[in-house]
């Protein structure tokens, strides 16, 4: 029988930590003379009470190991509970925020999607802006730990390919999670501080630099203005582009670099493939804009670099309305959203390594057709790819595009325009942020969507963030039979 105590204990700890962290935006609001600090104080008390109660009631479960069944359940429930409590400051403090909007914003934050239903961000209390940044920063760190610690052991979507570099967490959830959080967390924090200082040097205010540093490293995309990076200078775009690329690389490689071993990063096949896709995409977009603008200037390169990196990394910042660039750039940018970054980063979507595995398997199959008696083994980084990994990757990609189609149909049934339904499903499932079209494109937001569409998109964000199968397995009869 499933023992819920270890699950409730860990979730209680997370909620307790979330509640305590509400002190920071409360202090910021108080320092700026905003009465909104009361919303954070009330939300913090509620979160600490429920989180602390769960910890005290289930403390006997802290020494118990987690089974695979419990780990799957813990993962999904954590990403449901944290947005639920993370939405409280929006409910109590954000102007005109109904619960559906508050939950959508919090889910978008924790899953580092970046879609927003809030308008007039420039007039928001500073504590609310900081809280949006913190939600994405927490979500980015959480997903790295989840990807490195749990997914390889759970064999979700071909992640067992990286099991040798992961930690043996099953049965040792708390000490191992703390070990991973400590090693990766310091790197995550260091990169965030470097990004913050760079933004400040480029002219951003302290609040803007802090929030954008957190949402850049989390590849989340929440901004402090409705126009996103169009409100800032060229230097800020280059800084954001650099750190978005860094955030899309495997963080375990940065830990190795800190330990004096840079070679693994340079030799990582998914890193080389990701950087290659970015370089080609930026070159093609830049050339297209050069020709279209009938002149060679720096701006087309900067806009191409920033917006292409923003979409492929799933950050979702925008420095221009790229939907006005023409059919070809829009199509290319839409496709980039399905690519994603590297495993073990803050990026979501399908991720580059799965396409590498798929292409390696397809190439081996073509070789077999050419030489029926030959032995051709798909390889990744020089290592043979096990059939189980190939099957897992193909299953993931099948479900990814199947679920994308299902959500597109559901949103169209709700009454959304085709471009809004399709791009909305894509951006939620791949955790990108902006969609396409005048309503949810880079120049719009999700505020005008029906409530039912916001709930559907919130579910898509959750499923996409947790690698699909780790959520879908909960709906099978075999899972609950143990």
Secondary structure as the mmCIF struct_conf table of DSSP 4:
data_model
#
loop_
_struct_conf.conf_type_id
_struct_conf.id
_struct_conf.beg_label_comp_id
_struct_conf.beg_label_asym_id
_struct_conf.beg_label_seq_id
_struct_conf.end_label_comp_id
_struct_conf.end_label_asym_id
_struct_conf.end_label_seq_id
HELX_RH_AL_P HELX_RH_AL_P1 UNK A 5 UNK A 31
TURN_TY1_P TURN_TY1_P1 UNK A 32 UNK A 33
TURN_TY1_P TURN_TY1_P2 UNK A 35 UNK A 36
HELX_RH_AL_P HELX_RH_AL_P2 UNK A 37 UNK A 57
TURN_TY1_P TURN_TY1_P3 UNK A 58 UNK A 58
HELX_RH_3T_P HELX_RH_3T_P1 UNK A 59 UNK A 61
TURN_TY1_P TURN_TY1_P4 UNK A 62 UNK A 63
BEND BEND1 UNK A 64 UNK A 64
HELX_LH_PP_P HELX_LH_PP_P1 UNK A 65 UNK A 67
HELX_RH_AL_P HELX_RH_AL_P3 UNK A 68 UNK A 86
TURN_TY1_P TURN_TY1_P5 UNK A 87 UNK A 87
HELX_RH_AL_P HELX_RH_AL_P4 UNK A 88 UNK A 93
BEND BEND2 UNK A 94 UNK A 94
TURN_TY1_P TURN_TY1_P6 UNK A 95 UNK A 96
HELX_RH_AL_P HELX_RH_AL_P5 UNK A 99 UNK A 110
TURN_TY1_P TURN_TY1_P7 UNK A 111 UNK A 112
HELX_RH_3T_P HELX_RH_3T_P2 UNK A 121 UNK A 123
BEND BEND3 UNK A 124 UNK A 124
HELX_RH_AL_P HELX_RH_AL_P6 UNK A 126 UNK A 145
HELX_RH_PI_P HELX_RH_PI_P1 UNK A 146 UNK A 151
HELX_RH_AL_P HELX_RH_AL_P7 UNK A 152 UNK A 154
TURN_TY1_P TURN_TY1_P8 UNK A 155 UNK A 155
TURN_TY1_P TURN_TY1_P9 UNK A 157 UNK A 158
HELX_RH_3T_P HELX_RH_3T_P3 UNK A 159 UNK A 165
BEND BEND4 UNK A 166 UNK A 166
TURN_TY1_P TURN_TY1_P10 UNK A 170 UNK A 171
HELX_RH_AL_P HELX_RH_AL_P8 UNK A 173 UNK A 201
TURN_TY1_P TURN_TY1_P11 UNK A 202 UNK A 203
HELX_RH_AL_P HELX_RH_AL_P9 UNK A 206 UNK A 217
TURN_TY1_P TURN_TY1_P12 UNK A 218 UNK A 219
BEND BEND5 UNK A 224 UNK A 225
TURN_TY1_P TURN_TY1_P13 UNK A 226 UNK A 227
HELX_RH_3T_P HELX_RH_3T_P4 UNK A 228 UNK A 231
BEND BEND6 UNK A 232 UNK A 232
HELX_RH_AL_P HELX_RH_AL_P10 UNK A 234 UNK A 247
TURN_TY1_P TURN_TY1_P14 UNK A 248 UNK A 248
BEND BEND7 UNK A 249 UNK A 249
HELX_RH_AL_P HELX_RH_AL_P11 UNK A 251 UNK A 258
TURN_TY1_P TURN_TY1_P15 UNK A 259 UNK A 260
HELX_RH_AL_P HELX_RH_AL_P12 UNK A 263 UNK A 267
HELX_RH_AL_P HELX_RH_AL_P13 UNK A 269 UNK A 293
TURN_TY1_P TURN_TY1_P16 UNK A 294 UNK A 294
BEND BEND8 UNK A 295 UNK A 295
HELX_RH_AL_P HELX_RH_AL_P14 UNK A 298 UNK A 312
TURN_TY1_P TURN_TY1_P17 UNK A 313 UNK A 314
BEND BEND9 UNK A 319 UNK A 320
HELX_RH_3T_P HELX_RH_3T_P5 UNK A 322 UNK A 324
BEND BEND10 UNK A 325 UNK A 325
HELX_RH_AL_P HELX_RH_AL_P15 UNK A 327 UNK A 336
TURN_TY1_P TURN_TY1_P18 UNK A 337 UNK A 339
TURN_TY1_P TURN_TY1_P19 UNK A 343 UNK A 344
BEND BEND11 UNK A 345 UNK A 346
BEND BEND12 UNK A 349 UNK A 350
HELX_RH_AL_P HELX_RH_AL_P16 UNK A 352 UNK A 370
TURN_TY1_P TURN_TY1_P20 UNK A 372 UNK A 373
STRN STRN1 UNK A 379 UNK A 380
TURN_TY1_P TURN_TY1_P21 UNK A 381 UNK A 382
STRN STRN2 UNK A 383 UNK A 384
HELX_LH_PP_P HELX_LH_PP_P2 UNK A 385 UNK A 386
HELX_RH_AL_P HELX_RH_AL_P17 UNK A 387 UNK A 414
TURN_TY1_P TURN_TY1_P22 UNK A 415 UNK A 415
HELX_RH_AL_P HELX_RH_AL_P18 UNK A 418 UNK A 429
TURN_TY1_P TURN_TY1_P23 UNK A 430 UNK A 431
BEND BEND13 UNK A 436 UNK A 436
HELX_RH_AL_P HELX_RH_AL_P19 UNK A 437 UNK A 440
BEND BEND14 UNK A 441 UNK A 441
TURN_TY1_P TURN_TY1_P24 UNK A 442 UNK A 443
BEND BEND15 UNK A 446 UNK A 446
TURN_TY1_P TURN_TY1_P25 UNK A 447 UNK A 448
BEND BEND16 UNK A 449 UNK A 449
HELX_RH_AL_P HELX_RH_AL_P20 UNK A 451 UNK A 465
TURN_TY1_P TURN_TY1_P26 UNK A 466 UNK A 468
HELX_RH_AL_P HELX_RH_AL_P21 UNK A 469 UNK A 472
HELX_RH_3T_P HELX_RH_3T_P6 UNK A 473 UNK A 475
BEND BEND17 UNK A 476 UNK A 476
HELX_RH_AL_P HELX_RH_AL_P22 UNK A 477 UNK A 480
TURN_TY1_P TURN_TY1_P27 UNK A 481 UNK A 481
#
